Amino acid sequence: METFGVLSLAKWGNSLAIRLPKKILDDFSLQTKDELIYKVEDNKIILEPQKRKTLLEELFEGYDLDAAYPFEIIDKGGAVGEELY
């Protein structure tokens, strides 16, 4: 997907900002408060959307998948009455 256009710098407080066209926002599913990573290569500014973490990824952030299960597993036997497992 190659798209070319001109973006203008505008004053935003003491800084300058660019506005991204709606088509770009839609193409990359960008929303308010999303973050872009920038890098400078060969005298070019390159913007990349930072991958958003899902709620599940946030919940398990820092969790060691290789760690031993922290609880003892106990066999409580089978059903005694009419319990459903």
MARRONU-655591 format. One line per 5 residues: number of its first residue (from 1); their letters; for each residue x, y, z of N, C-alpha, C. Coordinates in steps of 0.02 Angstrom, whole numbers. Example, Ala and Ser with C-alpha at 12.3 -4.5 7.8 and 13.67 -1.06 7.14 Angstrom:
<atoms>
1 = as = 660/-284/390/615/-225/390/660/-165/390 ~ 642/-112/354/684/-53/357/645/2/394
</atoms>
This chain:
<atoms>
1 = metfg = 43/-58/0/0/0/0/45/61/0 ~ 49/94/-56/88/155/-60/41/213/-68 ~ 44/258/-21/3/318/-24/48/378/-14 ~ 38/428/-56/78/488/-50/32/548/-42 ~ 53/595/-4/15/656/6/59/705/43
6 = vlsla = 33/763/54/70/815/90/35/827/157 ~ 74/826/210/48/841/277/79/907/299 ~ 39/950/327/64/1015/349/76/1014/424 ~ 127/1051/445/139/1060/517/95/1116/542 ~ 68/1108/601/26/1160/632/48/1170/704
11 = kwgns = 38/1229/729/57/1246/798/11/1209/846 ~ 41/1178/897/3/1145/949/38/1160/1015 ~ 15/1210/1051/50/1233/1111/117/1261/1091 ~ 170/1237/1123/238/1258/1106/270/1212/1054 ~ 231/1164/1030/257/1115/982/226/1124/914
16 = lairl = 248/1082/868/216/1077/803/188/1007/796 ~ 133/1000/760/100/936/753/78/925/681 ~ 67/862/663/38/846/598/-29/811/611 ~ -74/819/564/-138/783/568/-136/728/516 ~ -158/669/536/-161/613/489/-230/610/457
21 = pkkil = -234/600/392/-298/595/358/-338/535/384 ~ -404/540/380/-449/488/404/-434/421/370 ~ -418/421/306/-403/359/271/-345/322/304 ~ -293/358/323/-236/326/356/-257/299/424 ~ -296/339/461/-320/316/526/-362/252/519
26 = ddfsl = -405/251/469/-446/191/457/-404/132/434 ~ -358/144/388/-316/89/362/-276/55/417 ~ -254/93/467/-213/65/520/-252/57/586 ~ -318/68/583/-361/62/643/-334/104/701 ~ -313/165/686/-287/209/738/-343/249/770
31 = qtkde = -337/258/835/-387/295/873/-352/345/919 ~ -391/388/950/-364/437/997/-324/400/1051 ~ -268/428/1070/-223/402/1122/-180/344/1099 ~ -190/319/1036/-144/268/1011/-75/299/1004 ~ -24/258/1006/44/284/1002/78/261/938
36 = liykv = 121/304/913/161/288/854/234/289/875 ~ 271/241/849/343/239/860/375/274/799 ~ 423/317/813/455/350/756/529/332/756 ~ 557/332/696/629/324/689/651/364/628 ~ 714/383/628/742/421/573/792/377/538
41 = ednki = 782/366/474/828/325/433/839/360/367 ~ 900/365/347/917/395/282/882/461/271 ~ 882/504/322/852/570/318/776/568/306 ~ 744/514/330/671/506/325/644/494/395 ~ 584/520/407/548/506/470/499/449/456
46 = ilepq = 505/395/494/462/337/484/419/328/546 ~ 353/325/536/306/315/591/277/245/586 ~ 275/210/643/244/144/645/196/141/704 ~ 135/116/693/89/109/749/117/60/800 ~ 113/78/863/134/32/916/78/-17/927
51 = krktl = 95/-80/927/44/-132/936/10/-124/1003 ~ -55/-121/1002/-93/-117/1064/-98/-185/1096 ~ -92/-186/1161/-99/-249/1198/-172/-261/1212 ~ -191/-324/1206/-259/-342/1225/-264/-343/1301 ~ -324/-343/1326/-333/-345/1399/-301/-408/1427
56 = leelf = -307/-464/1392/-277/-526/1415/-201/-520/1417 ~ -171/-489/1366/-98/-478/1366/-77/-434/1425 ~ -117/-383/1439/-101/-340/1496/-105/-378/1562 ~ -156/-420/1569/-164/-458/1631/-106/-506/1644 ~ -79/-535/1589/-25/-583/1596/44/-553/1585
61 = egydl = 47/-487/1579/112/-454/1569/158/-469/1628 ~ 217/-493/1614/265/-509/1666/256/-578/1696 ~ 205/-615/1675/193/-682/1702/241/-730/1669 ~ 275/-770/1709/323/-818/1683/287/-883/1667 ~ 280/-897/1602/244/-957/1580/282/-1021/1597
66 = daayp = 347/-1015/1610/386/-1074/1625/390/-1088/1700 ~ 362/-1044/1740/364/-1053/1813/320/-1111/1834 ~ 340/-1143/1889/300/-1199/1915/232/-1174/1939 ~ 182/-1217/1933/115/-1199/1957/120/-1187/2032 ~ 96/-1129/2056/108/-1111/2126/66/-1147/2178
71 = feiid = 19/-1188/2157/-24/-1222/2204/-18/-1297/2197 ~ -28/-1332/2252/-26/-1405/2250/-90/-1430/2219 ~ -83/-1477/2174/-143/-1505/2143/-165/-1565/2185 ~ -227/-1563/2207/-252/-1615/2252/-308/-1653/2218 ~ -302/-1719/2220/-356/-1761/2194/-409/-1768/2248
76 = kggav = -468/-1743/2233/-521/-1744/2283/-567/-1803/2272 ~ -546/-1850/2230/-587/-1909/2219/-643/-1895/2169 ~ -682/-1945/2155/-736/-1937/2108/-799/-1912/2141 ~ -852/-1909/2103/-917/-1886/2129/-943/-1936/2180 ~ -973/-1911/2233/-1001/-1954/2285/-1076/-1960/2276
81 = geely = -1108/-1905/2260/-1180/-1905/2251/-1195/-1892/2178 ~ -1235/-1843/2166/-1255/-1827/2097/-1222/-1763/2072 ~ -1160/-1750/2096/-1125/-1690/2074/-1108/-1696/2000 ~ -1106/-1640/1967/-1086/-1639/1897/-1017/-1608/1892 ~ -972/-1641/1858/-905/-1614/1847/-895/-1598/1775
</atoms>
